[in-house]
Amino acid sequence: MNGSPVPAPRNSATFRAGCADAVDASISGGENNQALGAAASVSGGNVNTAQGTFAAWAAGGYDNVSNGSSTAAVGGQHNDATGDNALVAGGNENQATTGQSAVTGGDSNTASGDGAAVSGGASNTASGQDAAVSGGTSNTASGQDTAVSGGTSNTASGQDTAVSGGTSNTASGDDGTVSGGSTNQATGSFASVSAGGSNMAGGPYSSVAGGAHNNAEDQASSVAGGDINSTTANYAAISGGYQGAASGVWSSIAGGYDNAAEGELTSVLGGEGNTIASTANYSAILGGSFNTLTGDCTTLPAYQNLC
């Protein structure tokens, strides 16, 4: 009717002064949406904003923001895609803040490294360049080309590191990996921890396969399992047992309790309280209890005790 006030549109397509392509903005449905950048578009939903330039797109959902060149916020609620070419697809309170970053679903996730991605889960952060978190809770991929595949409170911080799952695990040495377990650490370059709890692979190329409280501290040293075992020399190895210490180069302990192999190329196969001293290279104790070897090239059979 003539003289009646015209209702204000629920959607608005507006631009900053000086934008030559203002006519390219579009809103397709929904309500209380805004397209504020050149060639920006909003496709439905409620209280969504596309304010970046050149094909910024907010598609559905509630209170989503697409604010960067060629960004997209698709579905979900309270999501922000603010880096150029960034994407947030669904979920709640997710953020993709740098170039080519992406968050696909989940809750309170952040992709803040260039090319970083978070795929679901909650409170996860991918802050390294090309880093990725694939689900879980409170995980962080902060090094370049790092990955956390799930679990809780895991961190991949060295370059090219990976944590596959578990709880409170850390891969901080470049190219290090932790496959699972709890409170495990791969701190050496190319070091690995496969499972167990409170294990550490600290030497380059060192490994701990499982068990608890085991440490592989030197280059290419390894602990396969057991509890409170440590390798502190290059290429030293412990297969299992309790409280074993292999401190000689190429030394080994197969099992047993409180055994020590201190000399080069020495071996303790089992038993309790056996020690091959650092002066006894190329020697072996096959078993028994509380034996000590101090000379080179000596073998003590399992049935013989030197007490």
Residue pairs with C-beta under 8 A, 6 or more apart in sequence:
10 31
10 32
10 33
11 27
11 30
11 31
11 32
11 33
11 34
11 42
12 27
12 33
12 34
12 35
13 25
13 26
13 27
13 34
13 35
13 40
14 25
14 34
14 35
14 36
15 22
15 25
15 36
15 37
15 38
16 36
19 37
19 38
19 53
20 38
21 38
21 39
22 38
24 38
24 39
25 35
25 36
25 37
25 38
25 39
25 40
25 41
25 50
26 35
26 40
26 41
26 42
27 33
27 34
27 35
27 41
27 42
28 41
28 42
28 43
28 44
29 43
29 44
30 42
30 43
30 44
30 45
30 46
30 48
30 60
31 46
32 46
32 47
33 42
33 44
33 45
33 46
33 47
33 48
33 49
33 58
34 42
34 48
34 49
34 50
34 51
35 41
35 42
35 49
35 50
35 51
36 49
36 50
36 51
37 50
37 51
37 52
37 53
37 54
37 56
37 67
38 53
38 54
39 53
39 54
39 55
39 56
40 50
40 51
40 52
40 53
40 55
40 56
40 57
40 66
41 50
41 55
41 56
41 57
41 58
42 48
42 49
42 50
42 57
42 58
42 59
43 57
43 58
43 59
43 60
44 59
44 60
45 58
45 59
45 60
45 61
45 62
45 64
45 75
46 61
46 62
46 63
47 62
47 63
48 58
48 60
48 61
48 62
48 63
48 64
48 65
48 66
48 73
49 58
49 64
49 65
49 66
49 67
50 56
50 57
50 58
50 65
50 66
50 67
50 73
51 65
51 66
51 67
52 66
52 67
52 68
52 69
52 70
52 71
52 84
53 69
54 69
54 70
55 69
55 70
56 66
56 67
56 68
56 69
56 70
56 71
56 72
57 66
57 71
57 72
57 73
57 74
58 64
58 65
58 66
58 72
58 73
58 74
59 72
59 73
59 74
59 75
60 74
60 75
61 73
61 74
61 75
61 76
61 77
61 79
61 90
62 76
62 77
62 78
63 77
63 78
64 73
64 74
64 75
64 76
64 77
64 78
64 79
64 80
64 81
64 88
65 73
65 79
65 80
65 81
65 82
66 72
66 73
66 81
67 80
67 81
67 82
68 81
68 82
68 83
68 84
68 85
68 86
69 84
69 85
70 84
70 85
71 81
71 82
71 83
71 84
71 85
71 86
71 87
71 96
72 81
72 86
72 87
72 88
72 89
73 79
73 80
73 81
73 87
73 88
74 87
74 88
74 89
74 90
75 89
75 90
76 88
76 89
76 90
76 91
76 92
76 94
76 105
77 92
77 93
78 92
78 93
79 88
79 90
79 91
79 92
79 93
79 94
79 95
79 103
80 88
80 94
80 95
80 96
80 97
81 87
81 88
81 95
81 96
82 95
82 96
82 97
83 96
83 97
83 98
83 99
83 100
83 101
84 99
84 100
85 99
85 100
86 96
86 97
86 98
86 99
86 100
86 101
86 102
86 111
87 96
87 101
87 102
87 103
87 104
88 94
88 95
88 96
88 102
88 103
88 104
89 102
89 103
89 104
89 105
90 104
90 105
91 103
91 104
91 105
91 106
91 107
91 109
91 120
92 106
92 107
92 108
93 107
93 108
94 103
94 105
94 106
94 107
94 108
94 109
94 110
94 118
95 103
95 109
95 110
95 111
95 112
96 102
96 103
96 110
96 111
97 110
97 111
97 112
98 111
98 112
98 113
98 114
98 116
99 114
99 115
100 114
100 115
101 111
101 112
101 113
101 114
101 115
101 116
101 117
101 126
102 111
102 116
102 117
102 118
103 109
103 110
103 111
103 117
103 118
103 119
104 117
104 118
104 119
104 120
105 119
105 120
106 118
106 119
106 120
106 121
106 122
106 124
106 135
107 121
107 122
107 123
108 122
108 123
109 118
109 120
109 121
109 122
109 123
109 124
109 125
109 133
110 118
110 124
110 125
110 126
110 127
111 117
111 118
111 125
111 126
112 125
112 126
112 127
113 126
113 127
113 128
113 129
113 130
113 131
113 142
113 144
114 129
114 130
115 129
115 130
116 126
116 127
116 128
116 129
116 130
116 131
116 132
116 141
117 126
117 131
117 132
117 133
118 124
118 125
118 126
118 132
118 133
118 134
119 132
119 133
119 134
119 135
120 134
120 135
121 133
121 134
121 135
121 136
121 137
121 139
121 150
122 137
122 138
123 137
123 138
124 133
124 135
124 136
124 137
124 138
124 139
124 140
124 148
125 133
125 139
125 140
125 141
125 142
126 132
126 133
126 140
126 141
127 140
127 141
127 142
128 141
128 142
128 143
128 144
128 145
128 146
128 157
129 144
129 145
130 144
130 145
131 141
131 142
131 143
131 144
131 145
131 146
131 147
131 156
132 141
132 146
132 147
132 148
133 139
133 140
133 141
133 147
133 148
134 147
134 148
134 149
134 150
135 149
135 150
136 148
136 149
136 150
136 151
136 152
136 154
136 165
137 151
137 152
137 153
138 152
138 153
139 148
139 150
139 151
139 152
139 153
139 154
139 155
139 163
140 148
140 154
140 155
140 156
140 157
141 147
141 148
141 155
141 156
142 155
142 156
142 157
143 156
143 157
143 158
143 159
143 160
143 161
143 174
144 159
144 160
145 159
145 160
146 156
146 157
146 158
146 159
146 160
146 161
146 162
146 171
147 156
147 161
147 162
147 163
148 154
148 155
148 156
148 162
148 163
149 162
149 163
149 164
149 165
150 164
150 165
151 163
151 164
151 165
151 166
151 167
151 169
151 180
152 166
152 167
152 168
153 167
153 168
154 163
154 165
154 166
154 167
154 168
154 169
154 170
154 178
155 163
155 169
155 170
155 171
155 172
156 162
156 163
156 170
156 171
157 170
157 171
157 172
158 171
158 172
158 173
158 174
158 175
158 176
158 189
159 174
159 175
160 174
160 175
161 171
161 172
161 173
161 174
161 175
161 176
161 177
161 186
162 171
162 176
162 177
162 178
163 169
163 170
163 171
163 177
163 178
164 177
164 178
164 179
164 180
165 179
165 180
166 178
166 179
166 180
166 181
166 182
166 184
166 195
167 181
167 182
167 183
168 182
168 183
169 178
169 180
169 181
169 182
169 183
169 184
169 185
169 193
170 178
170 184
170 185
170 186
170 187
171 177
171 178
171 185
171 186
172 185
172 186
172 187
173 186
173 187
173 188
173 189
173 190
173 191
173 202
173 204
174 189
174 190
175 189
175 190
176 186
176 187
176 188
176 189
176 190
176 191
176 192
176 201
177 186
177 191
177 192
177 193
178 184
178 185
178 186
178 192
178 193
179 192
179 193
179 194
179 195
180 194
180 195
181 193
181 194
181 195
181 196
181 197
181 199
181 210
182 196
182 197
182 198
183 197
183 198
184 193
184 195
184 196
184 197
184 198
184 199
184 200
184 208
185 193
185 199
185 200
185 201
185 202
186 192
186 193
186 200
186 201
187 200
187 201
187 202
188 201
188 202
188 203
188 204
188 205
188 206
189 204
189 205
190 204
190 205
191 201
191 202
191 203
191 204
191 205
191 206
191 207
191 216
192 201
192 206
192 207
192 208
193 199
193 200
193 201
193 207
193 208
194 207
194 208
194 209
194 210
195 209
195 210
196 208
196 209
196 210
196 211
196 212
196 214
196 225
197 212
197 213
198 212
198 213
199 208
199 210
199 211
199 212
199 213
199 214
199 215
199 223
200 208
200 214
200 215
200 216
200 217
201 207
201 208
201 216
202 215
202 216
202 217
202 218
203 216
203 217
203 218
203 219
203 220
203 221
203 231
203 234
204 219
204 220
205 219
205 220
206 216
206 217
206 218
206 219
206 220
206 221
206 222
206 231
207 216
207 222
207 223
208 214
208 215
208 216
208 222
208 223
209 222
209 223
209 224
209 225
210 224
210 225
211 223
211 224
211 225
211 226
211 227
211 229
211 240
212 227
212 228
213 227
213 228
214 223
214 225
214 226
214 227
214 228
214 229
214 230
214 238
215 223
215 229
215 230
215 231
215 232
216 222
216 223
216 230
216 231
217 230
217 231
217 232
218 231
218 232
218 233
218 234
218 236
219 234
219 235
220 234
220 235
221 231
221 232
221 233
221 234
221 235
221 236
221 237
221 246
222 231
222 236
222 237
222 238
223 229
223 230
223 231
223 237
223 238
224 237
224 238
224 239
224 240
225 239
225 240
226 238
226 239
226 240
226 241
226 242
226 244
226 255
227 242
227 243
228 242
228 243
229 238
229 240
229 241
229 242
229 243
229 244
229 245
229 246
229 253
230 238
230 244
230 245
230 246
231 237
231 238
231 246
231 247
232 245
232 246
232 247
233 246
233 247
233 248
233 249
233 250
233 251
234 249
234 250
235 249
235 250
236 246
236 247
236 248
236 249
236 250
236 251
236 252
236 261
237 246
237 251
237 252
237 253
238 244
238 246
238 252
238 253
239 252
239 253
239 254
239 255
240 254
240 255
241 253
241 254
241 255
241 256
241 257
241 259
241 270
242 256
242 257
242 258
243 257
243 258
244 253
244 255
244 256
244 258
244 259
244 260
244 261
244 268
245 253
245 259
245 260
245 261
245 262
246 252
246 253
246 260
246 261
247 260
247 261
247 262
247 278
248 261
248 262
248 263
248 264
248 265
248 266
248 276
248 278
248 281
249 264
249 265
250 264
250 265
251 261
251 262
251 263
251 264
251 265
251 266
251 267
251 276
252 261
252 266
252 267
252 268
253 259
253 260
253 261
253 267
253 268
254 267
254 268
254 269
254 270
255 269
255 270
256 268
256 269
256 270
256 271
256 272
256 274
256 287
257 271
257 272
257 273
258 272
258 273
259 268
259 270
259 271
259 272
259 273
259 274
259 275
259 285
260 268
260 274
260 275
260 276
261 267
261 268
261 276
262 275
262 276
262 277
262 278
262 280
263 276
263 277
263 278
263 279
263 280
263 281
263 282
263 283
263 296
264 281
264 282
265 281
265 282
266 276
266 280
266 281
266 282
266 283
266 284
266 293
267 276
267 283
267 284
267 285
268 274
268 276
268 284
268 285
269 284
269 285
269 286
269 287
269 302
270 286
270 287
270 302
271 285
271 287
271 288
271 289
271 291
271 302
272 289
272 290
273 289
273 290
273 291
274 285
274 287
274 288
274 289
274 290
274 291
274 292
275 291
275 292
275 293
276 283
276 284
276 285
276 292
276 293
277 292
277 293
277 294
279 294
279 295
279 296
280 293
280 294
280 295
280 296
280 298
281 296
281 297
282 296
282 297
283 293
283 295
283 296
283 297
283 298
283 299
284 298
284 299
284 300
285 291
285 293
285 299
285 300
286 299
286 300
286 301
286 302
287 301
287 302
287 303
288 300
288 301
288 302
288 303
288 304
288 305
289 305
290 305
290 307
291 300
291 305
291 306
291 307
292 306
293 300
293 306
300 306
